[in-house]
């Protein structure tokens, strides 16, 4: 039976490692050491590495890990150590784990950002966070908006494995943007308790994110009211609302 565990790295990264007690794959290993330690402690064989985008905190461990196994990464980004470039609608098989993943193009955070999806599992890098989304470094608001809508259309029970522990900060922004969301407040209470216990707030689910994540809720009357009346921002379309939210979050 496959398990997915978070390997903390740096200040707030998670390297996700899936294993079946024999073989493993890792997602966005910005640091090789946590991966090497876990694999050694559990006597695992590294079968594959998945990369979502080129930022250093997601690829920094490749030099140490890449010679061991195939490394999959985005076709439109140049990443040293990637052995197989992929893009939507490619599928990639990891036979050691009896797993097939579908590649999704989700540009916005970077121009070539991709995500990996299998029923019940989404490795989405820095595109979607719990209660938040990635900054727009290379893409456009329209690209990120469309990417988030693509992820939001996945099945409700999809577990969202993003790569940063940003949830509490994102929820603080979500409260400011949509002050009357009770479901979000319940999630905030649960996440606060988890962090006090030293536990991750992740994974989330697609159903939860549709209910509490302001970046997936640009049609919310409460969000539109906040932006129009307090921020004096245009909210005539879902995209303009999303763009105003993302720009606000940049300085929140």
N, C-alpha and C positions, 0 to 999 in steps of 0.2 A: 504494500500500500504506500502511495506517495505521500510525503509530508513536505510542507514548505515552512522554512524557518528564516527569521530575519537575523542577519549578521550585522550588528552596528559597526559603523565606520565613521571616522572624522567626527564632526560635531553632531550631525543630525542625519547622516545617510543610513539607509538600509541596503545591504546587499542581500538579495533574496536567493536562497539556496533550496532547490527541490531535490529530494532524494527518496530512494526506496530501500534504504539500508545497505545497498550495494553500489549503486551509481548515482551521480549527482549532476545537476546543471546549475549554473549560477547566472544571475542577471546583474549587469552593470557593476562589475567588481572594480570600484575605484581604488581599492587597496587589496593586494593579494594576501596579506598576512591573515586576516580573519578567515578567509576561504581555506587557505592552506592548513591553518590550525584545526578547523572543523573537520576537514576531510581526513586529516591524520588521526584525530581523536576518535572518529567513527569508522575508520578503515574503509573509506569510500573511494571510488574511481570517478574522476571528473570526466563526464561524457560530452559536455557542450557548455559554451559560454554564449549568452545572449547580450547584445549591446543595443540600447535604444537610441543613443545619440553620442556625439563626440566630446562632450565636456569632460574635463580632466577627472572630476570626482566620480565619473562613471567608467572610465577606461584606464585609470592609472595602474591597475593591477595586471593589465594584459601582458606586459613584457614577461612577467614571471609565470603567468598561467597559460598563455596562448600556445606554447609548443606542445602542450599535453593533449589537445583535443580541438575539434572544430570550433571556430568563433564566428558567430553570425552577427552582422551589423548592417546599417542602412546603406542602400545602394548609392545614394546621392551625397554621402559624406565620406571623406577620406580619413580612415582611422587605421593607424599602424597596428598590426596584429590581427585584424579581421581577415579570416580566410574565406568566408562565404558572404557575399553581399546579397541582401534580400529586400524586397519591396512588395507592397500590395499588388496583386492578390496571391503572392507566393505562399506556399505552405512548406513547413520544414518538419521532418520526422526525426525524433530522437528515439531510435529503436531500443536503446538500453533502458529507457524509462517507459516504453510503450506509449509514447506521447507524440501527438501531432499538433503543431501550433500554426495558427493563421497569422500572417503578417498584416498589420494595418498601418497605412500611411497617416501620420498624425502631425503634420508640420505646424509650426507656430512658435514654440519655444526655440527650436532650431529649424532650419529649412528642411532638413532631411529626417527629422525625428520619426521613429516607428514605434509600434507597440506589438506585443505578442499575445494572441488570444487562443485559448482552448476552452471548451465548455466548462464554465465555473471559475475560470482563472484569467485574469488580465494583468500582464506586466506592462505598465504604461509609463515608466520612466518619470519624466518631469512634466508630462502633459496635464494629467489630472491628479490632484491631491485631494485628500479628504477635506471638504469645505473650501477648496481652492483650486488653483490651476497655476501652471508655470508662467514665469515672466516671458514676454515676447522679446527675445534677443535678436533673432534673425528673420522671423516670419512677419506676418501681418495680423492685425486683429481678426480679419475675416478668416484667415487660415486657421488660427487657433479656435475661433468660434465653431467653424465647421468640424474641426477635429474633435472638439468636446461633444458636439452633437452626435458624431459617429460613435463615440464611446458610450454616451448616454442611451443610445438605442440598443445596446447589448442587453441580454436578459437580466431581469431583476436580481437574480441570485449570484451574479458574477462577482467574485471576490476581487477587489481592487488592490493590487500590490504596487503602490507607488514607492518612490525611493527616498523620501525625506520625511522626517518627523516634524511636520509643520502644522499639525492639526490644531493645537490650541491657539496659535497665532491666527490661523485661518478662521477659526470659529469666532474670535474676537472681532475680526472684520465682518464676518457674516452677521453678527449681532448688530453692528452699526448699519449695515446695508438693509437688513430685513428684521427689524426689532421684534416682530410679533410671530416668530416661527417657533412653536412649542416643540416640534420634533427636533429641531436644531438644539434647543436648550437642553433637552433630555440627553442628546448625544454629547453635548458639552459637559454635562455632569458626569457621564460615564467616562469620557476621555480624561477629565481632570482626575478622577479616581484612579484610572489606569496609570497615569503618569506619576501620581504620588506613590504608587506601588512599584514604580520602575518598569512598567509594562508598556509595550508599543500600543499605539492607538490603531494600528493597521493589522490586517487589511480592513478596508471598509467594503461596502457593496454598492453596486450600481443603483439599486433601489434607494438606499439611504442617501446617496449623493444627489439623486434627483430631488429628494425631499428637503435637503439641508444646504446644498452647495449653491451659493448665489450665482456663480458663473454658469450653472445649468438652469437657472431660474430667471432669465431676463424678462419673462412675461409676468412675473409676480407684481401685482399692484403695489404691494408694500415697497419693493425695491424701486419701482418706477417713481413712486411718491417721494422716497428718500432722495433719489438722484435729482428729480425735478425741483423739489421744494427746498431742500437743504443744500444741494450741491449746484443747482441751476445748470444741470446738464441735459442735453437732448435725449429723449427716450422715445422717439417716434417709431423706431423699429427695434427688433430684438438685437440686431447687431450694434446699433448705436448705444443701446443700454449696456450690452456686454463691454463695449469699448470704454464707456465711461466708468464702469466698475473696475476694469483692469487698470486704467490710468489712476484711479483713486487708490487702489490697492498698492500701487508702486510707491506711494508716499505715506501710506497709513502707519 
